[in-house]
Amino acid sequence: PPRCVCVTSLLLLAATVAIKIASLAFPSANRLCAASSNRTGFLCDDRVTCVPASQVCDRTSNCRDGEDEQEELCGDLPRSLPPYLVFRCGNPAHWVYADKRCNGINDCGDCSDEMGSLAACPPCGSAWWSCSPVFHEYCACVPRSLCRDSVQHCTSWSDEYLCTP
């Protein structure tokens, strides 16, 4: 019987050490989560708080222990970030945080984060009007809130004559 207690104690100690090692290995590998609006996020050590990708390495600690701002994660952007937090634009020299992909705004500057096979965005949602925008801020959709505002946002003027807010 004493041997069983000793073996059990050793197994318990080994499990505790394994959990501790796993928590040290946790920094970037298993931190993918869905933040607000189902956007890509970074899971904090508390395993409850999900920080939107674009709020990682923004010099503001969003995780209780500040793990979203650690040097290991933020030291050499974007290379130091886990791949799931990064979206590479059509121009490989440019990148944006993954939660900026398919948000309706031309964050890459070439619309590659909103259109084409790289982005794989769904069609315009109900809050958007599909057209060829006049301004480079938008790519294939403009917010319906801009419809009938006496400003041309679509090359066809459909935002002023056909679209309803």
N, C-alpha and C positions, 0 to 999 in steps of 0.2 A: 504493500500500500504506500509507503513513503516514496517509493520510486515513481508511482503514478502521479503523486503530487508534484514531485520534482519535474517530471516530464511535462505535466500540465502547465506548471509555472514557466518552464522553458518555452513551450508553445505560445503561451500568453505573451511572454516577453518578445518572442520573435514576431508575433502578430502586431504588437505595439510598435516595434521598430519598423516593420514593413509599412504600417500606416504612416509613421512619421516620415519615412523615406518617400513614400508616395506623395505626401503633402509638400515635400520639398521639390519634387519633380513636377508638381502641378502648375508652376508658373505660366506656361503658355499652351501646353499640349491640350488640356481638356477644359478650356475656359470658354468655348463657344456657347452662346446662349441667344435667345431671342429677346431683344429689348422691346420698347414700346413700338407699336405698329408693326410688330413682327420683323423688325430690323435686326441685322447682325449686331451682336453685342459681346462683351467681355465679362465673364463671370468672376466676381470677387471671391476672396478666400472664405467668406461666410457662406458661400454656395447658394445664396439667395438673391443678392444684389446683382443685377445685370446692367452694366454700363454700356450705352450705345457706343459703337466703334469710334465714332468721331469725337467722343469725349475721353478717349484713352490718349495719354501723352499730351494733354492740353494744358498742363501745368496747374490743374485743379484736381485734388484728390476726390474721387467719387466713391472709392471703396473705403471702408472704415479704416483699414490699415495702410492705405495709400498704394496698394499693389498695382493700380492702374497708371501710376506715375514713376515706377521704379526704373532705375538706370538700365537694368538688364532688358527691359521692355522698350524703353524710349531712347536709348543711347545712340542708335544709328538708324533713324527712320528712312525708309520704311523697312529696311532689312531686318531690324531687330524685332519687328512686329510679327506675330503669327500670321501666316498667309491668309487665314479667313478674315482678318481685319482689313486687308488691303485689296483694292480693285485697281488693276493696271489699266490705264487709259490706252486709247488707240496709239498714241505716241508713247512708246515704252519709257521715255524719260519722265513721264508724268504719272501720278497715282493719286487716288483719293481714298478716303476710308470707305469700307465696304457698305456702310449704311447710307452712303451718298448715291449709290447705284440705284437707278430707277426711282428717284425721288422727284422727278419732274423738272429739276434744275440742271442746267448744263455745267456741272462741276469740273469736268475734264477740259472744257473749252472747245472740244471737237465733237461733242454730243456722243462720244463712244460710251459714256456711262448711262446713256438714255436710249440709245438705238443700236441696232445691229446684233450680230451673233455674240460679241463679247459680253454685252450687258444682258441680253435675253430678257428684256423687260416685257411685261404684259401690255396690252393696248391701253390707251388712256382710260383712267377710271372715271367714275361718274362725276367727280369734282373737276374734271378736265375736259377741254374741248379739243378735238383732233383737227390739226391743220398744219400748214407750213408757217411757222412763226416768222415775224419780221425781225424781232430782236433776238440776238444770239443767246440771251439768257435761257430761253426755252428751246426745245428740240423738235418734238412732233406733237406736242400738246401745250395748251395754255390753260391756266386756271380759269374755271368758269366765272370766278369772281371778277375777271377782267372783261367779261362779255358785256356788250352794250354800254361801255363806259366812255364812248366818244373818242377812243384812241384805237388806232389800227394795230392789232397784235398779230393778225394772220395776213399773209400776202393776198388772200382772196377776199378780205374784209368780212369773212363769214362770222368772225367774232362779234361784229357789229350788226349784222343783218339776220343771221340764222341761229346763232347761239343764244341760249337763255341762261341767265345766272342761276 
